[in-house]
């Protein structure tokens, strides 16, 4: 079973939380590393917009602009 944890990857790099999440999820969904997306799955979220869904579910979120 895979697990994830969110770390403040945007701090000190001039990125917003939305930009950091977008870059991270894009990296995880890389087609070359996931057999063309075959190894990407989701539970109660849409993999195509997972970064936006993460932001909406965050209690500190006010927008999803990337």
DSSP file (Angstrom, degrees, kcal/mol; ACC not computed):
  #  RESIDUE AA STRUCTURE BP1 BP2  ACC     N-H-->O    O-->H-N    N-H-->O    O-->H-N    TCO  KAPPA ALPHA  PHI   PSI    X-CA   Y-CA   Z-CA
    1    1 A X              0   0    0      0, 0.0     2,-0.3     0, 0.0     0, 0.0   0.000 360.0 360.0 360.0 132.3    0.0    0.0    0.0
    2    2 A X        -     0   0    0      2,-0.0     2,-0.3     0, 0.0     0, 0.0  -0.614 360.0-167.1 -86.8 146.5    1.4    3.4   -0.9
    3    3 A X        -     0   0    0     -2,-0.3     2,-0.3     2,-0.0     0, 0.0  -0.925   1.3-160.4-128.5 157.9    1.3    6.3    1.4
    4    4 A X        -     0   0    0     -2,-0.3     2,-0.3     2,-0.0    -2,-0.0  -0.935   5.3-168.2-132.5 158.1    1.8   10.0    0.9
    5    5 A X        -     0   0    0     -2,-0.3     2,-0.5     2,-0.0    -2,-0.0  -0.988  21.4-129.2-143.3 143.6    2.7   12.9    3.1
    6    6 A X        -     0   0    0     -2,-0.3     2,-0.3     2,-0.0    -2,-0.0  -0.803  25.8-175.8 -95.9 127.1    2.6   16.6    2.2
    7    7 A X        -     0   0    0     -2,-0.5     2,-2.6     0, 0.0     3,-0.2  -0.866  41.4-100.2-117.2 154.3    5.6   18.6    2.9
    8    8 A X    >   +     0   0    0     -2,-0.3     3,-0.8     1,-0.2    -2,-0.0  -0.420  54.9 159.6 -73.9  74.5    6.0   22.4    2.5
    9    9 A X  T 3   +     0   0    0     -2,-2.6    -1,-0.2     1,-0.2     6,-0.1   0.633  66.6  59.8 -73.2 -13.5    7.9   22.1   -0.8
   10   10 A X  T > >S+     0   0    0     -3,-0.2     3,-1.8     2,-0.1     5,-1.2   0.695  76.4 108.6 -88.1 -19.0    7.1   25.6   -1.8
   11   11 A X  T < 5S+     0   0    0     -3,-0.8     5,-0.1     1,-0.3    -3,-0.0  -0.376  92.4   3.6 -64.4 128.8    8.7   27.3    1.1
   12   12 A X  T 3 5S+     0   0    0     -2,-0.1    -1,-0.3     3,-0.1    -2,-0.1   0.449 114.6  83.5  79.3  -0.2   11.9   29.1    0.1
   13   13 A X  T < 5S-     0   0    0     -3,-1.8    -2,-0.2     2,-0.2     3,-0.1   0.320 101.7-113.2-115.9   6.1   11.5   28.4   -3.5
   14   14 A X  T   5S+     0   0    0     -4,-0.4     2,-0.3     1,-0.3    -3,-0.1   0.717  73.9 129.2  72.2  20.7    9.1   31.2   -4.4
   15   15 A X      < -     0   0    0     -5,-1.2    -1,-0.3    -6,-0.1    -2,-0.2  -0.783  55.6-127.0-107.9 151.8    6.2   28.9   -5.2
   16   16 A X     >  -     0   0    0     -2,-0.3     4,-2.3    -3,-0.1     5,-0.2  -0.440  33.3-106.3 -81.9 167.8    2.7   28.9   -4.0
   17   17 A X  H  > S+     0   0    0      1,-0.2     4,-2.7     2,-0.2     5,-0.2   0.908 122.6  53.7 -60.2 -41.7    1.2   25.8   -2.4
   18   18 A X  H  > S+     0   0    0      1,-0.2     4,-2.4     2,-0.2    -1,-0.2   0.906 109.0  47.6 -62.0 -42.4   -0.9   25.3   -5.6
   19   19 A X  H  > S+     0   0    0      2,-0.2     4,-2.5     1,-0.2    -1,-0.2   0.915 112.5  49.1 -64.8 -42.5    2.3   25.4   -7.8
   20   20 A X  H  X S+     0   0    0     -4,-2.3     4,-2.3     2,-0.2    -2,-0.2   0.920 112.7  47.1 -64.1 -43.9    4.1   23.0   -5.5
   21   21 A X  H  X S+     0   0    0     -4,-2.7     4,-2.9     2,-0.2     5,-0.3   0.920 111.8  51.4 -62.9 -43.0    1.2   20.5   -5.5
   22   22 A X  H  X S+     0   0    0     -4,-2.4     4,-2.2    -5,-0.2    -2,-0.2   0.922 111.8  45.8 -60.3 -45.5    0.9   20.8   -9.2
   23   23 A X  H  X S+     0   0    0     -4,-2.5     4,-2.0     2,-0.2    -1,-0.2   0.899 114.4  48.9 -65.0 -40.1    4.5   20.1   -9.8
   24   24 A X  H  X S+     0   0    0     -4,-2.3     4,-2.2    -5,-0.2    -2,-0.2   0.939 113.8  43.8 -66.8 -47.3    4.5   17.2   -7.3
   25   25 A X  H  X S+     0   0    0     -4,-2.9     4,-1.9     1,-0.2    -1,-0.2   0.861 111.6  54.6 -69.3 -33.1    1.4   15.5   -8.7
   26   26 A X  H  < S+     0   0    0     -4,-2.2    -1,-0.2    -5,-0.3    -2,-0.2   0.909 109.4  48.7 -62.3 -40.8    2.6   16.0  -12.3
   27   27 A X  H >< S+     0   0    0     -4,-2.0     3,-1.3     1,-0.2    -2,-0.2   0.918 111.1  49.1 -63.3 -44.5    5.9   14.2  -11.3
   28   28 A X  H 3< S+     0   0    0     -4,-2.2    -1,-0.2     1,-0.3    -2,-0.2   0.836 112.6  48.3 -65.5 -32.6    4.0   11.3   -9.7
   29   29 A X  T 3< S+     0   0    0     -4,-1.9    -1,-0.3    -5,-0.2    -2,-0.2   0.274  77.6 149.2 -92.0  11.3    1.8   10.9  -12.8
   30   30 A X    X>  -     0   0    0     -3,-1.3     4,-0.9     1,-0.2     3,-0.9  -0.225  44.6-143.7 -50.5 120.7    4.7   11.0  -15.2
   31   31 A X  T 34>S+     0   0    0      1,-0.3     5,-2.8     2,-0.2     6,-0.4   0.820  97.1  57.1 -61.2 -33.3    3.6    8.8  -18.2
   32   32 A X  T 345S+     0   0    0      1,-0.2     3,-0.4     3,-0.2    -1,-0.3   0.806 112.4  41.2 -67.9 -28.5    7.1    7.4  -18.7
   33   33 A X  T <45S+     0   0    0     -3,-0.9    -1,-0.2     1,-0.2    -2,-0.2   0.531 115.1  50.1 -95.8  -7.8    7.3    6.2  -15.1
   34   34 A X  T  X>S-     0   0    0     -4,-0.9     5,-2.1    -3,-0.4     4,-0.6  -0.016 115.1-100.3-122.7  30.0    3.7    4.8  -14.9
   35   35 A X  T >45S-     0   0    0     -3,-0.4     3,-1.1     1,-0.3    -3,-0.2   0.931  89.5 -44.2  50.5  51.6    3.5    2.7  -18.0
   36   36 A X  T 34<S-     0   0    0     -5,-2.8    -1,-0.3     1,-0.2    -5,-0.2   0.750 115.0 -49.7  68.3  24.2    1.6    5.4  -19.9
   37   37 A X  T >45S+     0   0    0     -6,-0.4     3,-1.5    -3,-0.4    -1,-0.2   0.366 108.8 120.4  96.2  -4.1   -0.6    6.1  -16.9
   38   38 A X  T <<5S+     0   0    0     -3,-1.1    -3,-0.2    -4,-0.6    -2,-0.1   0.809  75.4  50.8 -61.9 -29.9   -1.5    2.4  -16.3
   39   39 A X  T 3 <S+     0   0    0     -5,-2.1     2,-0.6   -10,-0.0    -1,-0.3   0.371  89.4  97.8 -92.0   5.4   -0.1    2.5  -12.8
   40   40 A X    <   +     0   0    0     -3,-1.5     2,-0.3    -6,-0.3     7,-0.1  -0.835  46.8 156.9 -96.6 124.8   -2.0    5.7  -11.8
   41   41 A X        -     0   0    0     -2,-0.6     2,-0.3     6,-0.0    -2,-0.0  -0.899  20.5-155.4-138.4 169.7   -5.1    5.1   -9.8
   42   42 A X        -     0   0    0     -2,-0.3     2,-0.5     3,-0.0     4,-0.0  -0.979  11.2-146.6-146.9 157.1   -7.2    7.1   -7.4
   43   43 A X  S    S-     0   0    0     -2,-0.3     3,-0.1     1,-0.1    -2,-0.0  -0.973  86.0 -17.7-128.7 116.0   -9.7    6.7   -4.6
   44   44 A X  S    S+     0   0    0     -2,-0.5     2,-0.3     1,-0.2    -1,-0.1   0.785 122.5  77.3  58.1  32.9  -12.4    9.3   -4.2
   45   45 A X  S    S-     0   0    0      9,-0.0     2,-0.6     0, 0.0    -1,-0.2  -0.972  82.0-110.8-157.2 164.4  -10.6   11.8   -6.4
   46   46 A X    >   -     0   0    0     -2,-0.3     3,-1.4     1,-0.1     7,-0.2  -0.887  18.4-149.3-100.7 117.2   -9.9   12.5  -10.1
   47   47 A X  G >  S+     0   0    0     -2,-0.6     3,-0.7     1,-0.3     4,-0.2   0.785  95.1  62.8 -57.7 -27.2   -6.2   11.9  -11.0
   48   48 A X  G 3  S+     0   0    0      1,-0.2    -1,-0.3     2,-0.1     3,-0.1   0.815 121.2  19.9 -68.5 -29.3   -6.5   14.6  -13.7
   49   49 A X  G <> S+     0   0    0     -3,-1.4     4,-2.1     1,-0.1     3,-0.4  -0.021  82.4 128.5-128.8  30.3   -7.2   17.3  -11.2
   50   50 A X  H <> S+     0   0    0     -3,-0.7     4,-2.6     1,-0.2     5,-0.2   0.843  71.2  57.2 -60.4 -36.1   -6.0   15.8   -8.0
   51   51 A X  H  > S+     0   0    0     -4,-0.2     4,-1.9     1,-0.2    -1,-0.2   0.908 109.0  46.1 -63.3 -39.8   -3.8   18.9   -7.1
   52   52 A X  H  > S+     0   0    0     -3,-0.4     4,-2.4     2,-0.2    -1,-0.2   0.889 111.9  51.4 -67.7 -39.0   -6.9   21.1   -7.2
   53   53 A X  H  X S+     0   0    0     -4,-2.1     4,-1.8     2,-0.2    -2,-0.2   0.884 107.6  53.0 -66.2 -37.7   -8.9   18.6   -5.2
   54   54 A X  H  X S+     0   0    0     -4,-2.6     4,-0.9     2,-0.2    -1,-0.2   0.927 110.2  48.5 -59.9 -44.3   -6.2   18.5   -2.5
   55   55 A X  H >< S+     0   0    0     -4,-1.9     3,-0.8     1,-0.2     6,-0.3   0.915 109.7  50.9 -64.1 -42.8   -6.3   22.3   -2.3
   56   56 A X  H 3< S+     0   0    0     -4,-2.4    -1,-0.2     1,-0.2    -2,-0.2   0.837 109.9  51.1 -63.0 -31.9  -10.1   22.3   -2.0
   57   57 A X  H 3< S+     0   0    0     -4,-1.8     2,-0.3    -5,-0.2    -1,-0.2   0.640  88.9  99.0 -82.2 -13.0   -9.9   19.8    0.8
   58   58 A X  S X< S-     0   0    0     -4,-0.9     3,-1.3    -3,-0.8    -3,-0.0  -0.569  70.3-142.8 -76.1 132.7   -7.4   21.8    2.8
   59   59 A X  T 3  S+     0   0    0     -2,-0.3    -1,-0.1     1,-0.2    -4,-0.0   0.714 101.8  52.1 -67.2 -18.3   -8.8   23.8    5.6
   60   60 A X  T 3  S+     0   0    0     -5,-0.0    -1,-0.2     2,-0.0     2,-0.2   0.404  86.6 112.3 -95.5   1.4   -6.3   26.6    4.8
   61   61 A X    <   +     0   0    0     -3,-1.3     3,-0.1    -6,-0.3    -6,-0.0  -0.514  28.2 163.4 -82.5 140.7   -7.1   26.8    1.2
   62   62 A X        +     0   0    0      1,-0.4     2,-0.3    -2,-0.2    -1,-0.1   0.504  68.4  10.5-125.1 -17.5   -8.8   29.8   -0.4
   63   63 A X        -     0   0    0      2,-0.1    -1,-0.4    -8,-0.1   -45,-0.1  -0.978  50.1-143.2-155.8 167.5   -8.1   29.3   -4.1
   64   64 A X        +     0   0    0     -2,-0.3     2,-0.2    -3,-0.1    -9,-0.1   0.033  46.0 143.6-122.6  25.6   -6.8   26.8   -6.6
   65   65 A X              0   0    0      1,-0.1   -47,-0.2   -13,-0.0   -46,-0.2  -0.466 360.0 360.0 -70.6 138.3   -4.9   29.0   -9.0
   66   66 A X              0   0    0     -2,-0.2    -1,-0.1   -48,-0.1   -50,-0.1   0.373 360.0 360.0-109.8 360.0   -1.8   27.4  -10.4
